[in-house]
Amino acid sequence: MVVIRILNEMARQFETAIIVVTHDEKIIPTFKRIYHIRDGVTHEEAGEGRTFV
């Protein structure tokens, strides 16, 4: 997905965080940190941070 690749490149270039809200589970592994909100409670987990091809 080109948009996710661009967002990740911008985050590295500008040394900033990018917040993405999605239900698309195939892009989730591309992020380093993942937050799930369930029943109003936020849960954090480590992502894989792998490159999306």
C-alpha positions as CSV (number, residue, x, y, z in Angstrom):
1,M,0.0,0.0,0.0
2,V,1.7,3.2,-1.3
3,V,0.0,5.5,1.3
4,I,1.3,3.5,4.3
5,R,4.8,3.5,2.8
6,I,4.7,7.3,2.3
7,L,3.4,7.8,5.8
8,N,6.2,5.7,7.3
9,E,8.8,7.5,5.2
10,M,7.5,10.9,6.4
11,A,7.5,9.8,10.0
12,R,11.2,8.8,9.7
13,Q,12.2,11.9,7.8
14,F,10.5,14.3,10.2
15,E,11.1,12.3,13.3
16,T,7.4,12.3,14.3
17,A,4.6,10.0,15.0
18,I,1.8,9.2,12.5
19,I,-1.5,8.1,13.9
20,V,-3.5,5.8,11.6
21,V,-6.9,4.5,12.5
22,T,-7.9,1.4,10.6
23,H,-9.9,-1.8,10.5
24,D,-7.6,-3.1,7.7
25,E,-5.6,-5.8,9.5
26,K,-3.1,-6.4,6.7
27,I,-1.5,-3.0,7.3
28,I,-1.2,-3.3,11.1
29,P,2.1,-5.2,11.1
30,T,3.8,-2.3,9.4
31,F,3.7,-0.2,12.5
32,K,6.0,-0.3,15.5
33,R,3.3,0.4,18.2
34,I,-0.3,-0.7,18.0
35,Y,-3.1,0.5,20.3
36,H,-6.5,-1.3,20.4
37,I,-9.5,0.3,22.0
38,R,-11.9,-2.2,23.4
39,D,-14.9,-1.2,25.5
40,G,-13.4,2.2,26.1
41,V,-10.1,0.8,27.4
42,T,-6.8,1.3,25.4
43,H,-4.4,-1.7,25.1
44,E,-0.9,-1.3,23.7
45,E,1.2,-3.9,22.0
46,A,4.4,-3.9,20.1
47,G,4.1,-4.1,16.4
48,E,6.5,-5.7,14.0
49,G,7.4,-2.5,12.2
50,R,7.9,-4.5,9.0
51,T,8.0,-2.9,5.5
52,F,4.9,-3.1,3.5
53,V,5.4,-4.4,0.0
